[in-house]
Amino acid sequence: MTELAFNPAKFMREVRGEATKTTWPSRRETLTTTGLVLAMVAVTIVFFVVVDQVIGVVMQTLFGIGS
């Protein structure tokens, strides 16, 4: 049967080895992705505001409720 012992030195070597395999995005890629995320958030906000207004108008017209 194998022993399950924790070896901190081995763990740190393995972590360092895995960290060297990590590829980080460039500054340009980060800025581009951030810009796209912010643009999609803006589009989503506009979409939900428009849908909310349409639902409000429909409720006002059909039932005379809402502001």
Chimera marker file (.cmm) of the C-alpha trace (Angstrom):
<marker_set name="trace">
<marker id="1" x="0.000" y="0.000" z="0.000" r="1" g="1" b="0" radius="0.5"/>
<marker id="2" x="1.322" y="3.473" z="-0.846" r="1" g="1" b="0" radius="0.5"/>
<marker id="3" x="1.724" y="6.190" z="1.734" r="1" g="1" b="0" radius="0.5"/>
<marker id="4" x="0.041" y="9.518" z="1.174" r="1" g="1" b="0" radius="0.5"/>
<marker id="5" x="2.524" y="11.945" z="2.729" r="1" g="1" b="0" radius="0.5"/>
<marker id="6" x="2.736" y="15.651" z="2.024" r="1" g="1" b="0" radius="0.5"/>
<marker id="7" x="6.151" y="16.854" z="0.932" r="1" g="1" b="0" radius="0.5"/>
<marker id="8" x="6.209" y="20.688" z="0.835" r="1" g="1" b="0" radius="0.5"/>
<marker id="9" x="9.501" y="20.874" z="-1.100" r="1" g="1" b="0" radius="0.5"/>
<marker id="10" x="8.219" y="18.543" z="-3.821" r="1" g="1" b="0" radius="0.5"/>
<marker id="11" x="4.944" y="20.450" z="-3.931" r="1" g="1" b="0" radius="0.5"/>
<marker id="12" x="6.751" y="23.779" z="-4.444" r="1" g="1" b="0" radius="0.5"/>
<marker id="13" x="8.915" y="22.283" z="-7.228" r="1" g="1" b="0" radius="0.5"/>
<marker id="14" x="5.806" y="21.025" z="-8.982" r="1" g="1" b="0" radius="0.5"/>
<marker id="15" x="4.048" y="24.370" z="-8.575" r="1" g="1" b="0" radius="0.5"/>
<marker id="16" x="7.058" y="26.221" z="-9.991" r="1" g="1" b="0" radius="0.5"/>
<marker id="17" x="7.194" y="23.776" z="-12.910" r="1" g="1" b="0" radius="0.5"/>
<marker id="18" x="3.525" y="24.288" z="-13.701" r="1" g="1" b="0" radius="0.5"/>
<marker id="19" x="3.831" y="28.069" z="-13.370" r="1" g="1" b="0" radius="0.5"/>
<marker id="20" x="6.522" y="28.133" z="-16.045" r="1" g="1" b="0" radius="0.5"/>
<marker id="21" x="4.055" y="26.514" z="-18.472" r="1" g="1" b="0" radius="0.5"/>
<marker id="22" x="1.589" y="29.390" z="-18.041" r="1" g="1" b="0" radius="0.5"/>
<marker id="23" x="1.273" y="31.772" z="-20.976" r="1" g="1" b="0" radius="0.5"/>
<marker id="24" x="0.106" y="35.270" z="-20.141" r="1" g="1" b="0" radius="0.5"/>
<marker id="25" x="-1.709" y="37.518" z="-22.612" r="1" g="1" b="0" radius="0.5"/>
<marker id="26" x="0.080" y="40.572" z="-23.919" r="1" g="1" b="0" radius="0.5"/>
<marker id="27" x="-0.951" y="44.067" z="-22.862" r="1" g="1" b="0" radius="0.5"/>
<marker id="28" x="-2.633" y="44.583" z="-26.233" r="1" g="1" b="0" radius="0.5"/>
<marker id="29" x="-4.621" y="41.330" z="-25.939" r="1" g="1" b="0" radius="0.5"/>
<marker id="30" x="-5.712" y="42.295" z="-22.425" r="1" g="1" b="0" radius="0.5"/>
<marker id="31" x="-6.851" y="45.761" z="-23.509" r="1" g="1" b="0" radius="0.5"/>
<marker id="32" x="-8.668" y="44.369" z="-26.563" r="1" g="1" b="0" radius="0.5"/>
<marker id="33" x="-10.483" y="41.736" z="-24.510" r="1" g="1" b="0" radius="0.5"/>
<marker id="34" x="-11.396" y="44.291" z="-21.842" r="1" g="1" b="0" radius="0.5"/>
<marker id="35" x="-12.774" y="46.627" z="-24.498" r="1" g="1" b="0" radius="0.5"/>
<marker id="36" x="-14.879" y="43.844" z="-25.993" r="1" g="1" b="0" radius="0.5"/>
<marker id="37" x="-16.266" y="42.897" z="-22.592" r="1" g="1" b="0" radius="0.5"/>
<marker id="38" x="-17.196" y="46.515" z="-21.845" r="1" g="1" b="0" radius="0.5"/>
<marker id="39" x="-18.835" y="46.860" z="-25.271" r="1" g="1" b="0" radius="0.5"/>
<marker id="40" x="-20.893" y="43.708" z="-24.708" r="1" g="1" b="0" radius="0.5"/>
<marker id="41" x="-21.956" y="44.988" z="-21.286" r="1" g="1" b="0" radius="0.5"/>
<marker id="42" x="-23.113" y="48.240" z="-22.907" r="1" g="1" b="0" radius="0.5"/>
<marker id="43" x="-25.057" y="46.334" z="-25.583" r="1" g="1" b="0" radius="0.5"/>
<marker id="44" x="-26.670" y="44.176" z="-22.899" r="1" g="1" b="0" radius="0.5"/>
<marker id="45" x="-27.662" y="47.239" z="-20.860" r="1" g="1" b="0" radius="0.5"/>
<marker id="46" x="-29.245" y="48.889" z="-23.909" r="1" g="1" b="0" radius="0.5"/>
<marker id="47" x="-31.087" y="45.680" z="-24.778" r="1" g="1" b="0" radius="0.5"/>
<marker id="48" x="-32.610" y="45.299" z="-21.323" r="1" g="1" b="0" radius="0.5"/>
<marker id="49" x="-33.540" y="48.970" z="-21.068" r="1" g="1" b="0" radius="0.5"/>
<marker id="50" x="-35.357" y="48.738" z="-24.413" r="1" g="1" b="0" radius="0.5"/>
<marker id="51" x="-37.114" y="45.492" z="-23.435" r="1" g="1" b="0" radius="0.5"/>
<marker id="52" x="-38.125" y="47.006" z="-20.086" r="1" g="1" b="0" radius="0.5"/>
<marker id="53" x="-39.564" y="50.084" z="-21.792" r="1" g="1" b="0" radius="0.5"/>
<marker id="54" x="-41.483" y="47.982" z="-24.329" r="1" g="1" b="0" radius="0.5"/>
<marker id="55" x="-42.948" y="45.795" z="-21.570" r="1" g="1" b="0" radius="0.5"/>
<marker id="56" x="-43.898" y="48.935" z="-19.629" r="1" g="1" b="0" radius="0.5"/>
<marker id="57" x="-45.689" y="50.428" z="-22.640" r="1" g="1" b="0" radius="0.5"/>
<marker id="58" x="-47.522" y="47.162" z="-23.314" r="1" g="1" b="0" radius="0.5"/>
<marker id="59" x="-48.618" y="46.877" z="-19.660" r="1" g="1" b="0" radius="0.5"/>
<marker id="60" x="-49.767" y="50.513" z="-19.653" r="1" g="1" b="0" radius="0.5"/>
<marker id="61" x="-51.705" y="50.016" z="-22.897" r="1" g="1" b="0" radius="0.5"/>
<marker id="62" x="-53.335" y="46.702" z="-21.992" r="1" g="1" b="0" radius="0.5"/>
<marker id="63" x="-54.029" y="47.122" z="-18.309" r="1" g="1" b="0" radius="0.5"/>
<marker id="64" x="-53.587" y="50.803" z="-17.535" r="1" g="1" b="0" radius="0.5"/>
<marker id="65" x="-50.952" y="49.977" z="-14.912" r="1" g="1" b="0" radius="0.5"/>
<marker id="66" x="-47.326" y="50.934" z="-14.600" r="1" g="1" b="0" radius="0.5"/>
<marker id="67" x="-45.671" y="54.287" z="-14.862" r="1" g="1" b="0" radius="0.5"/>
<link id1="1" id2="2" r="1" g="1" b="0" radius="0.2"/>
<link id1="2" id2="3" r="1" g="1" b="0" radius="0.2"/>
<link id1="3" id2="4" r="1" g="1" b="0" radius="0.2"/>
<link id1="4" id2="5" r="1" g="1" b="0" radius="0.2"/>
<link id1="5" id2="6" r="1" g="1" b="0" radius="0.2"/>
<link id1="6" id2="7" r="1" g="1" b="0" radius="0.2"/>
<link id1="7" id2="8" r="1" g="1" b="0" radius="0.2"/>
<link id1="8" id2="9" r="1" g="1" b="0" radius="0.2"/>
<link id1="9" id2="10" r="1" g="1" b="0" radius="0.2"/>
<link id1="10" id2="11" r="1" g="1" b="0" radius="0.2"/>
<link id1="11" id2="12" r="1" g="1" b="0" radius="0.2"/>
<link id1="12" id2="13" r="1" g="1" b="0" radius="0.2"/>
<link id1="13" id2="14" r="1" g="1" b="0" radius="0.2"/>
<link id1="14" id2="15" r="1" g="1" b="0" radius="0.2"/>
<link id1="15" id2="16" r="1" g="1" b="0" radius="0.2"/>
<link id1="16" id2="17" r="1" g="1" b="0" radius="0.2"/>
<link id1="17" id2="18" r="1" g="1" b="0" radius="0.2"/>
<link id1="18" id2="19" r="1" g="1" b="0" radius="0.2"/>
<link id1="19" id2="20" r="1" g="1" b="0" radius="0.2"/>
<link id1="20" id2="21" r="1" g="1" b="0" radius="0.2"/>
<link id1="21" id2="22" r="1" g="1" b="0" radius="0.2"/>
<link id1="22" id2="23" r="1" g="1" b="0" radius="0.2"/>
<link id1="23" id2="24" r="1" g="1" b="0" radius="0.2"/>
<link id1="24" id2="25" r="1" g="1" b="0" radius="0.2"/>
<link id1="25" id2="26" r="1" g="1" b="0" radius="0.2"/>
<link id1="26" id2="27" r="1" g="1" b="0" radius="0.2"/>
<link id1="27" id2="28" r="1" g="1" b="0" radius="0.2"/>
<link id1="28" id2="29" r="1" g="1" b="0" radius="0.2"/>
<link id1="29" id2="30" r="1" g="1" b="0" radius="0.2"/>
<link id1="30" id2="31" r="1" g="1" b="0" radius="0.2"/>
<link id1="31" id2="32" r="1" g="1" b="0" radius="0.2"/>
<link id1="32" id2="33" r="1" g="1" b="0" radius="0.2"/>
<link id1="33" id2="34" r="1" g="1" b="0" radius="0.2"/>
<link id1="34" id2="35" r="1" g="1" b="0" radius="0.2"/>
<link id1="35" id2="36" r="1" g="1" b="0" radius="0.2"/>
<link id1="36" id2="37" r="1" g="1" b="0" radius="0.2"/>
<link id1="37" id2="38" r="1" g="1" b="0" radius="0.2"/>
<link id1="38" id2="39" r="1" g="1" b="0" radius="0.2"/>
<link id1="39" id2="40" r="1" g="1" b="0" radius="0.2"/>
<link id1="40" id2="41" r="1" g="1" b="0" radius="0.2"/>
<link id1="41" id2="42" r="1" g="1" b="0" radius="0.2"/>
<link id1="42" id2="43" r="1" g="1" b="0" radius="0.2"/>
<link id1="43" id2="44" r="1" g="1" b="0" radius="0.2"/>
<link id1="44" id2="45" r="1" g="1" b="0" radius="0.2"/>
<link id1="45" id2="46" r="1" g="1" b="0" radius="0.2"/>
<link id1="46" id2="47" r="1" g="1" b="0" radius="0.2"/>
<link id1="47" id2="48" r="1" g="1" b="0" radius="0.2"/>
<link id1="48" id2="49" r="1" g="1" b="0" radius="0.2"/>
<link id1="49" id2="50" r="1" g="1" b="0" radius="0.2"/>
<link id1="50" id2="51" r="1" g="1" b="0" radius="0.2"/>
<link id1="51" id2="52" r="1" g="1" b="0" radius="0.2"/>
<link id1="52" id2="53" r="1" g="1" b="0" radius="0.2"/>
<link id1="53" id2="54" r="1" g="1" b="0" radius="0.2"/>
<link id1="54" id2="55" r="1" g="1" b="0" radius="0.2"/>
<link id1="55" id2="56" r="1" g="1" b="0" radius="0.2"/>
<link id1="56" id2="57" r="1" g="1" b="0" radius="0.2"/>
<link id1="57" id2="58" r="1" g="1" b="0" radius="0.2"/>
<link id1="58" id2="59" r="1" g="1" b="0" radius="0.2"/>
<link id1="59" id2="60" r="1" g="1" b="0" radius="0.2"/>
<link id1="60" id2="61" r="1" g="1" b="0" radius="0.2"/>
<link id1="61" id2="62" r="1" g="1" b="0" radius="0.2"/>
<link id1="62" id2="63" r="1" g="1" b="0" radius="0.2"/>
<link id1="63" id2="64" r="1" g="1" b="0" radius="0.2"/>
<link id1="64" id2="65" r="1" g="1" b="0" radius="0.2"/>
<link id1="65" id2="66" r="1" g="1" b="0" radius="0.2"/>
<link id1="66" id2="67" r="1" g="1" b="0" radius="0.2"/>
</marker_set>
